[in-house]
């Protein structure tokens, strides 16, 4: 295999051999297959078509002639290749001609493939150690390990992380041998839910997380699933992932299970090494990003380190686990959640940076296109929230901070995102994704309540006494007064909300006035009561 050219990277040939037919198909390679692939870039439909030397450009949303600007820009920059999805057979001919004229390779991506999944796999392949002449024997590469296991077991192999995301897989010479679960997993989609439910019911996932022995999963013809063997990848008691071997047209080899045990140990060493080899560059990026978000470090250091434009617009997204009021701790699923956020966000914005701080995960979107609609950023956050619910079973809340003019104002965007999440956490905001413009009144009321809770001197002692009376006597006077106020004095509406008779509500409101001496006919008293009675009873 020809070594890559100046600047490092891996040859396009090696990338194609690793990814294979399940994900991409080569349409044109006017500069040959030995051009170096150094990085992966996401080109959003709303971005100006740009590229850099050696990049694999993923042209998201650009189909047919819409991909022509991406091809021309890639050719001018001497990018390695452009990947597009094709809607109709005739599109390939026109794009191949354009790619040949531009001098850049063209890859077609299967329509079912998730862009973020292709992005993640391609980056993993490029980041791996350089392959020798026969990449199947490179023990430092998970793709090579998968291919070796396929040879030893006679099966079709995939290596997955603890969230069932495919990290690497073996190539199959016969697509008819591949079942639906294998095909969907490689394309980045979840396998058939009835089958996954059975795996959970049978305790397969639990076994793979807690044991280092091989387990056999019987075939299910009604679900299109063939026989499998699997083993957990573990470092001591810590689960790192799984290796699955699907049986093809021929039975697995006699020593398949033994080979799988050895493969799990090799994979564990590789995954542990990957975790430990967090480079000084990555640690520095995290330190500078965290400092910028917290306002303790100026923007110049991060901008210089990453080559960012200080003056371009930027936005901060903030994520917290748990539906409003549930108080779910993000620490419980931090690795899975941050991984999901990272992949989905990178698929939408190439320069996105992620920083977990305390129980929240923040995403900085620097160098945004001028005039990018807030609705677009909100939709990106919604994709993450939906994916977390569907694939991890984790309820996420997301807040979109203000778009600020330059990195220097990033702490302001982060502070606004925190204000929105704080309001959601107090149960004051129903949406799972929000910007300030969506929930401004709720956020401001939430902050007034926080001030009242913090400073007891701002509260009316008579309303405090009413809440304490309810606690002592097991009554619901404060709740009834608040419901009446929220209904603007409409007794029947408030009574229906509390599921009580209107006369009962009238009695409770009169009783509250008698006990405390408050006069709810006074507008100022009603306003204060509407706020203060929203505080927790022990606040």
C-alpha positions as CSV (number, residue, x, y, z in Angstrom):
1,X,0.0,0.0,0.0
2,X,1.3,3.4,-0.9
3,X,2.0,5.6,2.0
4,X,0.0,8.8,2.3
5,X,1.5,12.0,1.1
6,X,2.8,14.9,3.1
7,X,0.7,16.0,6.0
8,X,-0.1,12.5,7.4
9,X,-3.5,10.7,7.3
10,X,-4.4,7.4,5.7
11,X,-4.8,6.6,2.0
12,X,-8.3,6.7,0.7
13,X,-7.9,3.1,-0.3
14,X,-7.5,2.1,3.4
15,X,-10.6,4.1,4.4
16,X,-12.7,2.4,1.8
17,X,-11.4,-1.0,2.7
18,X,-12.4,-0.4,6.4
19,X,-15.8,1.2,5.7
20,X,-16.7,-1.1,2.9
21,X,-19.9,-1.6,0.8
22,X,-22.3,-1.5,3.7
23,X,-21.9,2.3,4.1
24,X,-20.2,3.8,1.0
25,X,-19.5,3.0,-2.6
26,X,-16.8,4.6,-4.7
27,X,-18.2,6.5,-7.7
28,X,-15.1,8.3,-9.0
29,X,-11.4,8.7,-8.0
30,X,-9.7,10.9,-10.6
31,X,-6.6,11.4,-8.4
32,X,-6.4,7.7,-7.5
33,X,-6.9,5.8,-4.2
34,X,-3.7,6.8,-2.5
35,X,-4.7,10.4,-1.8
36,X,-4.3,11.1,1.9
37,X,-7.5,11.4,4.1
38,X,-6.5,13.5,7.1
39,X,-9.8,14.5,8.6
40,X,-13.6,14.5,8.3
41,X,-15.6,17.6,7.7
42,X,-19.4,18.1,7.9
43,X,-20.9,20.4,5.3
44,X,-24.3,21.5,6.3
45,X,-26.8,22.7,3.6
46,X,-26.8,26.2,5.1
47,X,-23.0,26.5,5.2
48,X,-21.0,28.1,2.4
49,X,-19.3,25.3,0.5
50,X,-15.7,25.1,1.8
51,X,-13.1,22.3,2.3
52,X,-9.5,21.8,3.4
53,X,-6.7,19.7,2.1
54,X,-7.1,16.0,2.8
55,X,-10.6,16.2,4.2
56,X,-13.4,13.7,3.6
57,X,-16.3,16.1,3.2
58,X,-19.7,14.7,4.2
59,X,-22.2,16.8,2.2
60,X,-25.3,16.5,4.4
61,X,-28.6,17.3,2.7
62,X,-27.0,18.0,-0.6
63,X,-28.5,15.7,-3.2
64,X,-28.2,15.8,-7.0
65,X,-27.0,19.1,-8.4
66,X,-27.1,20.6,-4.9
67,X,-23.8,18.8,-4.3
68,X,-22.0,20.5,-7.1
69,X,-20.7,23.5,-5.0
70,X,-19.3,21.0,-2.5
71,X,-17.4,19.1,-5.2
72,X,-16.0,22.3,-6.7
73,X,-14.9,23.6,-3.3
74,X,-13.3,20.2,-2.4
75,X,-11.4,20.2,-5.7
76,X,-10.0,23.7,-5.2
77,X,-8.9,22.8,-1.7
78,X,-7.4,19.4,-2.8
79,X,-9.8,17.6,-0.4
80,X,-9.6,13.8,-0.4
81,X,-13.3,13.0,-1.2
82,X,-16.9,14.1,-1.0
83,X,-19.6,11.8,0.2
84,X,-23.2,12.4,-0.9
85,X,-26.5,10.5,-0.8
86,X,-28.2,9.9,-4.1
87,X,-32.0,10.0,-4.6
88,X,-32.1,8.8,-8.3
89,X,-29.7,6.7,-10.5
90,X,-29.2,9.5,-12.9
91,X,-27.7,11.7,-10.3
92,X,-24.6,9.5,-10.1
93,X,-23.6,10.2,-13.7
94,X,-23.8,14.0,-13.4
95,X,-21.9,14.0,-10.1
96,X,-19.2,11.6,-11.3
97,X,-18.5,14.0,-14.2
98,X,-18.4,16.9,-11.9
99,X,-16.1,15.1,-9.5
100,X,-13.7,14.1,-12.4
101,X,-13.6,17.7,-13.6
102,X,-12.9,18.9,-10.0
103,X,-10.2,16.2,-9.5
104,X,-11.8,14.9,-6.2
105,X,-13.1,11.5,-5.3
106,X,-16.8,10.9,-5.0
107,X,-18.4,8.5,-2.6
108,X,-22.1,7.6,-2.6
109,X,-23.6,6.9,0.8
110,X,-26.5,4.5,1.3
111,X,-29.7,6.4,2.0
112,X,-30.4,4.5,5.3
113,X,-27.0,5.4,6.7
114,X,-26.9,7.9,9.6
115,X,-24.5,10.7,8.8
116,X,-23.3,11.0,12.5
117,X,-22.5,7.2,12.4
118,X,-20.5,7.5,9.3
119,X,-18.7,10.5,10.7
120,X,-17.8,8.6,13.9
121,X,-16.6,5.5,12.1
122,X,-14.5,7.4,9.6
123,X,-12.9,9.5,12.3
124,X,-12.0,6.3,14.3
125,X,-10.4,4.8,11.2
126,X,-8.4,7.9,10.4
127,X,-7.3,8.3,14.0
128,X,-6.0,4.7,14.3
129,X,-2.4,3.8,13.9
130,X,-1.0,3.6,10.4
131,X,-1.7,0.2,8.8
132,X,1.0,-2.0,7.3
133,X,0.8,-3.6,3.9
134,X,-1.9,-6.1,5.1
135,X,-4.3,-4.2,7.3
136,X,-6.1,-7.3,8.4
137,X,-3.1,-8.2,10.6
138,X,-2.7,-4.8,12.3
139,X,-3.4,-5.6,16.0
140,X,-3.6,-1.9,16.8
141,X,-6.8,-1.4,14.7
142,X,-10.3,-2.4,15.8
143,X,-11.3,-2.9,12.2
144,X,-8.4,-5.2,11.6
145,X,-9.2,-7.1,14.8
146,X,-12.8,-7.5,13.6
147,X,-11.5,-8.9,10.3
148,X,-9.2,-11.3,12.1
149,X,-12.0,-12.6,14.3
150,X,-14.1,-13.1,11.2
151,X,-11.4,-15.3,9.7
152,X,-10.9,-17.3,12.9
153,X,-14.6,-17.9,13.6
154,X,-16.0,-18.1,10.1
155,X,-18.6,-15.5,11.0
156,X,-19.5,-11.9,10.5
157,X,-18.1,-9.7,13.3
158,X,-19.0,-6.3,14.8
159,X,-17.4,-4.6,17.8
160,X,-19.7,-2.3,19.8
161,X,-19.4,0.1,22.8
162,X,-21.5,-0.1,25.9
163,X,-24.3,1.9,24.2
164,X,-24.5,-0.6,21.3
165,X,-22.8,1.8,18.8
166,X,-20.7,0.0,16.3
167,X,-17.0,0.8,16.6
168,X,-15.7,-1.6,13.9
169,X,-16.9,-4.5,11.8
170,X,-15.6,-7.1,9.4
171,X,-16.2,-7.1,5.7
172,X,-18.6,-9.7,4.3
173,X,-18.1,-11.0,0.7
174,X,-21.7,-12.1,0.5
175,X,-24.4,-9.6,1.4
176,X,-27.0,-12.4,1.5
177,X,-25.3,-13.8,4.6
178,X,-25.9,-10.6,6.5
179,X,-29.1,-10.5,8.6
180,X,-31.3,-7.4,9.4
181,X,-29.8,-6.8,12.8
182,X,-26.2,-6.7,11.4
183,X,-27.2,-4.5,8.5
184,X,-29.1,-2.0,10.6
185,X,-26.4,-1.8,13.2
186,X,-23.7,-1.0,10.7
187,X,-25.9,1.7,9.1
188,X,-26.2,3.3,12.5
189,X,-29.8,2.4,13.1
190,X,-31.2,0.4,16.1
191,X,-31.9,-3.2,15.4
192,X,-35.4,-4.7,15.3
193,X,-37.1,-3.7,18.6
194,X,-38.8,-7.1,19.1
195,X,-35.4,-8.8,18.9
196,X,-33.7,-6.3,21.2
197,X,-36.6,-6.7,23.7
198,X,-36.0,-10.4,23.7
199,X,-32.3,-9.9,24.4
200,X,-33.2,-7.8,27.4
201,X,-35.8,-10.3,28.5
202,X,-33.4,-13.2,28.3
203,X,-30.7,-11.2,30.2
204,X,-28.3,-11.2,27.3
205,X,-27.2,-7.6,27.8
206,X,-26.9,-8.2,31.6
207,X,-24.7,-11.2,30.9
208,X,-22.4,-9.3,28.5
209,X,-21.9,-6.5,31.0
210,X,-21.2,-8.7,34.0
211,X,-19.4,-11.8,32.6
212,X,-16.4,-12.6,30.5
213,X,-17.7,-15.8,29.1
214,X,-19.1,-16.4,25.6
215,X,-22.9,-16.6,25.3
216,X,-24.9,-18.1,22.4
217,X,-28.1,-16.5,21.0
218,X,-30.4,-18.8,19.0
219,X,-31.6,-17.8,15.6
220,X,-35.1,-16.3,15.1
221,X,-36.3,-16.8,11.5
222,X,-39.5,-14.9,12.2
223,X,-37.4,-11.8,12.9
224,X,-34.8,-12.4,10.2
225,X,-32.1,-13.0,12.8
226,X,-29.4,-15.7,12.5
227,X,-27.5,-17.5,15.2
228,X,-24.9,-15.5,17.1
229,X,-22.2,-15.8,19.7
230,X,-21.1,-12.8,21.8
231,X,-18.8,-11.8,24.6
232,X,-18.4,-8.7,26.7
233,X,-15.2,-6.6,26.5
234,X,-14.2,-5.8,30.1
235,X,-11.3,-4.3,32.0
236,X,-11.7,-5.9,35.4
237,X,-15.3,-5.1,36.5
238,X,-15.6,-2.3,34.0
239,X,-17.6,-3.1,30.9
240,X,-16.1,-1.5,27.7
241,X,-18.2,-3.0,25.0
242,X,-19.1,-6.3,23.2
243,X,-18.0,-8.4,20.3
244,X,-20.8,-10.1,18.2
245,X,-20.2,-12.9,15.7
246,X,-23.2,-13.6,13.4
247,X,-23.2,-17.0,11.7
248,X,-23.3,-16.8,7.9
249,X,-24.2,-19.5,5.4
250,X,-21.7,-21.9,7.0
251,X,-21.5,-22.9,10.7
252,X,-19.0,-21.2,12.9
253,X,-15.6,-22.8,13.3
254,X,-14.9,-25.4,16.0
255,X,-12.7,-22.9,17.9
256,X,-14.9,-19.8,17.4
257,X,-15.6,-19.4,21.1
258,X,-12.0,-19.6,22.1
259,X,-11.1,-17.1,19.4
260,X,-13.8,-14.8,20.8
261,X,-12.3,-14.9,24.3
262,X,-8.9,-13.9,23.0
263,X,-10.4,-11.2,20.8
264,X,-12.2,-9.7,23.8
265,X,-8.9,-9.4,25.7
266,X,-7.2,-7.8,22.8
267,X,-10.0,-5.4,22.3
268,X,-10.0,-4.5,26.0
269,X,-6.3,-3.6,25.8
270,X,-7.0,-1.4,22.8
271,X,-10.0,0.4,24.3
272,X,-8.2,1.0,27.6
273,X,-5.2,2.3,25.7
274,X,-7.5,4.7,23.8
275,X,-9.0,6.0,27.0
276,X,-5.6,6.5,28.6
277,X,-4.1,8.2,25.6
278,X,-6.1,11.4,26.0
279,X,-3.5,13.7,24.5
280,X,-2.2,16.9,26.1
281,X,-3.8,18.7,23.2
282,X,-7.3,17.4,24.1
283,X,-6.8,18.1,27.8
284,X,-5.7,21.7,27.0
285,X,-8.7,22.2,24.8
286,X,-11.0,21.0,27.6
287,X,-9.3,23.3,30.1
288,X,-9.5,26.4,27.9
289,X,-13.1,25.7,26.9
290,X,-14.2,25.2,30.5
291,X,-12.4,28.4,31.5
292,X,-14.1,30.3,28.7
293,X,-17.6,29.0,29.6
294,X,-17.0,29.9,33.3
295,X,-15.6,33.3,32.5
296,X,-12.2,32.6,34.2
297,X,-10.2,32.4,30.9
298,X,-10.3,34.9,28.1
299,X,-11.3,33.8,24.5
300,X,-7.9,34.5,22.9
301,X,-6.2,31.3,24.2
302,X,-8.9,29.0,22.9
303,X,-9.1,30.9,19.6
304,X,-5.4,30.7,19.1
305,X,-5.2,27.0,20.1
306,X,-7.9,25.9,17.7
307,X,-7.6,28.6,15.0
308,X,-11.0,30.0,15.7
309,X,-12.2,33.4,14.5
310,X,-12.8,35.5,17.6
311,X,-15.4,37.7,15.9
312,X,-17.8,35.1,14.4
313,X,-21.2,34.5,16.1
314,X,-21.3,31.8,18.7
315,X,-24.0,30.0,20.8
316,X,-23.9,27.8,23.9
317,X,-26.3,24.8,24.3
318,X,-26.8,23.3,27.7
319,X,-28.1,19.8,28.5
320,X,-29.3,18.3,31.7
321,X,-30.7,14.9,32.4
322,X,-34.2,14.3,33.7
323,X,-37.6,15.7,32.9
324,X,-38.6,18.9,34.7
325,X,-38.8,18.2,38.4
326,X,-37.3,14.7,38.3
327,X,-33.8,15.7,39.4
328,X,-32.2,12.9,37.4
329,X,-28.4,12.9,37.9
330,X,-26.5,13.2,34.6
331,X,-23.5,11.5,36.3
332,X,-25.4,8.2,36.1
333,X,-25.1,8.1,32.3
334,X,-22.5,10.7,31.6
335,X,-20.3,8.7,29.2
336,X,-23.2,7.5,27.1
337,X,-25.0,10.9,27.1
338,X,-21.9,13.0,26.3
339,X,-21.0,10.6,23.5
340,X,-24.4,10.9,22.0
341,X,-24.4,14.7,22.3
342,X,-20.9,14.9,20.8
343,X,-21.7,12.7,17.7
344,X,-25.0,14.4,16.9
345,X,-23.7,17.9,17.4
346,X,-20.5,17.3,15.3
347,X,-22.8,16.1,12.5
348,X,-24.4,19.5,12.4
349,X,-21.5,21.8,13.1
350,X,-17.9,20.9,12.4
351,X,-16.3,23.2,15.0
352,X,-18.6,22.2,17.9
353,X,-16.8,21.8,21.3
354,X,-18.2,19.9,24.3
355,X,-17.5,20.3,28.0
356,X,-19.2,18.5,30.9
357,X,-19.3,20.8,33.9
358,X,-20.8,19.6,37.2
359,X,-24.1,17.8,36.3
360,X,-24.6,19.5,32.9
361,X,-23.1,19.2,29.5
362,X,-22.3,22.3,27.5
363,X,-21.8,22.6,23.7
364,X,-20.1,25.7,22.3
365,X,-21.0,26.3,18.7
366,X,-18.3,28.8,17.5
367,X,-18.0,30.4,14.0
368,X,-21.7,30.2,13.2
369,X,-22.9,31.4,9.8
370,X,-24.2,35.0,10.1
371,X,-28.0,35.1,10.4
372,X,-28.3,31.4,11.3
373,X,-32.0,31.1,12.5
374,X,-32.5,30.2,16.2
375,X,-35.0,27.6,15.0
376,X,-32.1,25.7,13.3
377,X,-30.0,25.5,16.4
378,X,-33.1,24.5,18.4
379,X,-33.8,21.7,16.0
380,X,-30.2,20.4,16.4
381,X,-30.8,20.3,20.2
382,X,-34.1,18.5,19.7
383,X,-32.4,15.8,17.6
384,X,-30.1,15.1,20.6
385,X,-33.0,15.1,23.1
386,X,-35.0,12.7,20.9
387,X,-32.0,10.4,20.3
388,X,-31.2,10.2,24.0
389,X,-34.8,9.2,24.8
390,X,-35.0,6.6,22.0
391,X,-31.5,5.0,22.3
392,X,-30.5,5.5,25.9
393,X,-33.8,5.8,27.7
394,X,-32.5,9.1,29.2
395,X,-34.8,12.1,29.4
396,X,-32.8,15.2,28.5
397,X,-33.6,18.9,28.7
398,X,-31.8,21.3,26.4
399,X,-31.5,25.1,26.6
400,X,-30.3,27.2,23.7
401,X,-28.3,30.2,24.9
402,X,-28.3,33.6,23.0
403,X,-26.3,33.9,19.9
404,X,-23.5,36.3,20.8
405,X,-21.1,38.3,18.6
406,X,-17.8,36.7,19.2
407,X,-16.2,34.3,21.7
408,X,-15.7,37.1,24.3
409,X,-19.4,37.0,25.0
410,X,-19.7,33.2,25.3
411,X,-20.1,33.4,29.1
412,X,-23.3,35.4,28.5
413,X,-24.7,32.8,26.3
414,X,-23.8,30.1,28.8
415,X,-25.5,32.1,31.6
416,X,-28.7,32.4,29.6
417,X,-28.8,28.7,28.9
418,X,-28.3,28.0,32.6
419,X,-31.2,30.4,33.4
420,X,-33.5,28.4,31.1
421,X,-32.4,25.0,32.5
422,X,-32.9,26.3,36.1
423,X,-36.5,27.3,35.2
424,X,-37.1,23.8,33.7
425,X,-35.6,22.2,36.8
426,X,-38.1,24.1,39.0
427,X,-41.0,22.7,36.9
428,X,-41.8,26.0,35.4
429,X,-41.2,25.2,31.8
430,X,-42.8,22.3,29.9
431,X,-40.8,22.0,26.7
432,X,-37.8,19.7,26.6
433,X,-35.9,22.2,24.3
434,X,-36.2,25.9,24.7
435,X,-34.6,29.3,24.0
436,X,-35.3,32.3,26.1
437,X,-37.7,33.8,23.5
438,X,-39.9,30.7,24.0
439,X,-40.1,30.8,27.7
440,X,-39.1,34.3,28.8
441,X,-42.0,34.9,31.2
442,X,-41.5,31.5,32.8
443,X,-37.8,32.0,33.3
444,X,-38.2,35.5,34.8
445,X,-40.9,34.2,37.2
446,X,-38.6,31.3,38.1
447,X,-35.8,33.8,39.0
448,X,-38.2,35.9,41.1
449,X,-39.2,32.8,43.0
450,X,-35.5,31.9,43.5
451,X,-34.9,35.4,44.9
452,X,-37.9,35.0,47.3
453,X,-36.7,31.6,48.4
454,X,-33.2,33.0,49.1
455,X,-34.2,36.2,50.9
456,X,-36.9,35.5,53.5
457,X,-37.1,39.3,54.2
458,X,-38.9,39.8,50.9
459,X,-41.8,37.4,51.8
460,X,-45.1,38.3,53.5
461,X,-45.0,36.5,56.9
462,X,-48.8,36.0,56.8
463,X,-48.4,33.9,53.6
464,X,-45.6,32.0,55.3
465,X,-47.8,31.4,58.3
466,X,-50.6,30.1,55.9
467,X,-48.2,27.5,54.4
468,X,-47.1,26.5,57.9
469,X,-50.7,26.1,59.0
470,X,-51.3,23.7,56.2
471,X,-48.3,21.6,57.2
472,X,-49.5,21.4,60.8
473,X,-53.1,20.6,60.2
474,X,-53.0,18.7,56.9
475,X,-55.2,21.3,55.2
476,X,-54.9,22.7,51.6
477,X,-55.7,26.4,52.1
478,X,-52.6,27.8,50.4
479,X,-53.0,25.5,47.4
480,X,-56.7,26.5,47.1
481,X,-55.9,30.2,47.3
482,X,-53.2,29.8,44.6
483,X,-55.6,27.9,42.3
484,X,-58.2,30.6,42.7
485,X,-55.7,33.3,41.9
486,X,-54.4,31.4,38.9
487,X,-58.0,31.2,37.6
488,X,-58.4,34.9,38.0
489,X,-61.1,34.5,40.6
490,X,-63.2,32.0,38.5
491,X,-64.4,29.8,41.3
492,X,-65.7,27.0,39.1
493,X,-62.5,26.8,37.0
494,X,-60.3,26.6,40.1
495,X,-62.6,24.1,41.8
496,X,-62.5,21.9,38.8
497,X,-58.7,22.0,38.8
498,X,-58.6,20.8,42.4
499,X,-61.4,18.4,41.9
500,X,-63.5,19.9,44.7
501,X,-66.9,21.5,45.0
502,X,-67.1,25.3,44.3
503,X,-68.5,25.9,47.7
504,X,-65.5,24.1,49.3
505,X,-63.2,26.4,47.4
506,X,-65.0,29.5,48.5
507,X,-64.8,28.3,52.1
508,X,-61.1,27.7,51.9
509,X,-60.3,31.1,50.4
510,X,-62.4,32.9,53.1
511,X,-60.8,30.7,55.8
512,X,-57.3,31.6,54.6
513,X,-58.2,35.3,54.7
514,X,-59.6,35.0,58.3
515,X,-56.6,33.1,59.6
516,X,-53.9,35.4,58.2
517,X,-55.6,38.7,57.8
518,X,-54.6,39.0,54.2
519,X,-56.9,40.9,51.9
520,X,-57.1,39.3,48.5
521,X,-59.1,42.2,47.2
522,X,-55.9,44.2,47.1
523,X,-54.0,43.9,43.8
524,X,-50.6,44.0,45.4
525,X,-51.5,41.3,47.9
526,X,-52.8,39.1,45.1
527,X,-49.6,39.6,43.1
528,X,-47.4,38.7,46.0
529,X,-49.6,35.7,47.0
530,X,-49.4,34.4,43.4
531,X,-45.6,34.4,43.6
532,X,-44.9,33.4,47.2
533,X,-47.4,30.6,47.4
534,X,-45.5,28.9,44.5
535,X,-42.5,28.4,46.9
536,X,-42.0,25.0,48.4
537,X,-43.9,24.6,51.7
538,X,-40.6,24.3,53.5
539,X,-39.0,27.2,51.6
